[in-house]
Amino acid sequence: MSKPISFQTVIEYVEALSNEEQDLLLELISKRRIEKRRQEIATNAAQTLKAIRTGTAHYGTLEDLQADLLSEE
């Protein structure tokens, strides 16, 4: 397993890139974060649909949710 790189080292590497490479890196990171979030949303949606199909989903008002959360403590 490789040794993790410190955040400061990453910053130094990025600063060593040209402006164009830095712009490309920022765009790439942004797109990857968006895709990761989309995957998280898709996973949550699939879990929600499964809960609805299996009858384990809970429905109610905000007050119902608060009461349910407080009763779990």
N, C-alpha and C positions, 0 to 999 in steps of 0.2 A: 504494500500500500504506500502511495506517495505521501510525502510530508505536506501538510496544508501550507499555503502561501499566506503570509500576513496581509491584512487589508492595506497597510502602508506600502508594501511591496507592489501590490496590484495598482495602487494609485501611481506609484513611480513608473511602472510599466506603461500605464495609460498616458501619462504625461510625456513619455518618450515617443509616442506615436505622432504621426503628422496630424494636422487638423482634419484632413479628409478621413484618415483612419479612425480618429476619435469620433467624428460624426457618424461614420459607418457603424462603429461599435455601439454608440448610443442608440441608433436605429435598431440594430440587431437585438440589443438587450430589451428595448421597449417592445418589440414584436414578440420576443420569447415570453416576456412577462404577461402580455395580453393573451397569448396562446395558453399559458399555464392557467391563467384565471378562467379562460373559457373551459378548459378541461375540468377545473374544480366545480364550475357551475353545472356542467354536464353530469358530473358524478353526483352532485347534490340532487339534481333533477331526477336522475335514475333512482336514487334512494327514496326520494319522495314518492315517485310513481309506484315503486315497489310497496311502500308502506300503505299507499292508498289501495292498491290491488289486494294486499293481504289483510286489510282492515286494521292495521296497527297505527294508522295516522290519527292524530288528535285534532279535533276541530273545536272552535270556540271563540270567545271574545278575548280582548286583551285582559280583562279581569279574570277570565277563566285561566289564561296562561299564567298570570301572576299568582293566582291561588295554587295552581299546580306546582309552580316553581317553589313557592314558599313551603308547600307541604313536603317537598323532597328534602328540605334542610333539616 
